Amino acid sequence: MTTLLTTHDISRIVAARGLPEVLRRLVAAIEADFRRWPEFDKSARVASHSANGVIELMPIADAAQYSFKYVNGHPGNTALGLSTVMAFGVLADVATGRPEMLSELTLTTAMRTAATSVMAAKLLARPGARTMALIGNGAQSEFQALAFHHLLGIRELRLFDTDPAATAKLLRHLRGVPGLQVQGCASIADAVRGADIVTTVTADKCNATIITPDMVEPGMHINGVGGDCPGKTELHPGVLLAASVFVEYEPQSRIEGDLQQMPADFAVTELWRVLTGLAAGRTWAGEVTVFDSVGFALEDFSALRLMRDMAHELGLGTPLALIPALADPKDLFAALVPAGTQLRAA
Ligand SMILES: NC(=O)c1ccc[n+]([C@@H]2O[C@H](COP(=O)([O-])OP(=O)(O)OC[C@H]3O[C@@H](n4cnc5c(N)ncnc54)[C@H](O)[C@@H]3O)[C@@H](O)[C@H]2O)c1
C-alpha cells in the first residue's frame, strides 16, 4: 500500500515535535542532500503558464528514490479564497517504480522554503545578524519569521505588506514569541533601514521592484523568495549588480529567479558548492549577498523523506489503495472484476 500523509498528519508532527525541531531537522536534511549534489539526476521544473499563474512539476531522483511535486503559483488566488501556493507530491522507489508515499506539500513547502532560506543565510549572512525586514506578510511569512528566529537568532523583525490585514495577521501570530520583538513599518524603506537580513516574500505577477539599490546597506543579506517565475521578480537589477548572488540550481534560476533580468554570463554561485567548500560564501563584512531563491526539487525530496520518517516515528499516515494489490501481478483484471463476478453487458 502507498502511505498517505494529509495536512492533519503534518500538523500532528509539528504538534508532537514542535515547529523549531521540525525546522531544525529540515535544515539538516536539506543540507545533507545538497552536500551530495552530484548524486542527483536534476532538471529544471516543467512549468505550464497561464494568464493568472503557473502550474509546475518538480522531479528529481538519486539511485534509490524518486520524487516529484505538483505546485501552483497564482498571486490572485487569495481574493478568491484560495491559497497562492498549493502543493502535493510523491516519493517512489527507483528500483521498482512503486509509489511509496503520497503527501500534502502545501504546509511542507512553507517549512522547507524557510529551512532553505536559513541554510543559505547560515552561509551568507553576517555572523551575529539580529534584525530582519520581512516584506510580504502572507502565507509563507510566519514560517520565514520563526525559522530565522529559532535557527539563526533573529530577535527583531520589521514587517511591511501592501495589505495591512496581512501584517496584522502576522503580528497576531508572532505576538508573545519569547525573545522576538516585532513591529509593523510604514514602508518597505522603513522596514529595510538598518536590517541585517532582508526577506522578500511577496506575490505579484509582475517585475516588481520591492528592493531598490538605494535601500541596500553594506553587509546586508537579501533572501529573495518571491521572485520565482518568468516575469515575476522582486529585486531591482541594480541590487543584483552590487551583490554576490547565490542560487539553488543555476539552469532553473536563470529562467525563474530575479536573475532572469541579468545577462546570461552574470556570475552566480550554486549553494551546494559553498556547503561543500568548493566555493566561498560571504568573504567580508561589508559584502552584500543575495540568495535568489526559487525553490528546487531537491528541497522537496529531502522534506518528503523527513516527513515520511517523522510520520513513521509517530505512527501517522494512512494506507492508501493507490496501486492495485494483486495476488498475481499479471492478473490486473482481477482487481477490476473480482473472481466470480460477471461484467455486466452494456
Ligand atoms: N522560493 C520558493 O521556494 C518559494 C516557495 C513558496 C512560495 N514562494 C513565493 O513566495 C511568494 C509568497 O507566497 P505566499 O504563499 O506567502 O503568498 P500570499 O499571496 O499568501 O502572500 C503574498 C503577500 O505579498 C503581499 N504583496 C504583494 N505585493 C506586494 C508589494 N509590492 N509590497 C509588499 N507586499 C506585497 C500581498 O499583499 C500578500 O500579503 C509567492 O510569490 C510565491 O510564489 C517561493
The ligand as a Gaussian input file, in Angstrom:
#p B3LYP/6-31G(d) Opt

LIG

0 1
 N       11.264000      30.369000      -3.467000
 C       10.489000      29.419000      -3.037000
 O       10.923000      28.293000      -2.785000
 C        9.037000      29.719000      -2.795000
 C        8.251000      28.800000      -2.096000
 C        6.922000      29.161000      -1.802000
 C        6.416000      30.383000      -2.248000
 N        7.220000      31.220000      -2.970000
 C        6.731000      32.527000      -3.416000
 O        6.622000      33.349000      -2.272000
 C        5.644000      34.366000      -2.526000
 C        4.703000      34.499000      -1.338000
 O        3.914000      33.339000      -1.246000
 P        2.682000      33.294000      -0.221000
 O        2.198000      31.890000      -0.235000
 O        3.092000      33.933000       1.079000
 O        1.658000      34.265000      -0.992000
 P        0.466000      35.149000      -0.358000
 O       -0.357000      35.562000      -1.510000
 O       -0.166000      34.396000       0.755000
 O        1.224000      36.414000       0.275000
 C        1.896000      37.348000      -0.519000
 C        1.822000      38.700000       0.155000
 O        2.605000      39.640000      -0.619000
 C        1.952000      40.909000      -0.498000
 N        2.441000      41.807000      -1.539000
 C        2.181000      41.765000      -2.883000
 N        2.812000      42.782000      -3.489000
 C        3.485000      43.477000      -2.530000
 C        4.339000      44.615000      -2.547000
 N        4.598000      45.265000      -3.686000
 N        4.859000      45.054000      -1.376000
 C        4.578000      44.387000      -0.214000
 N        3.772000      43.321000      -0.137000
 C        3.237000      42.849000      -1.284000
 C        0.470000      40.552000      -0.599000
 O       -0.352000      41.585000      -0.095000
 C        0.398000      39.275000       0.236000
 O        0.060000      39.535000       1.583000
 C        4.963000      33.968000      -3.823000
 O        5.454000      34.786000      -4.852000
 C        5.364000      32.525000      -4.035000
 O        5.385000      32.169000      -5.395000
 C        8.517000      30.921000      -3.237000

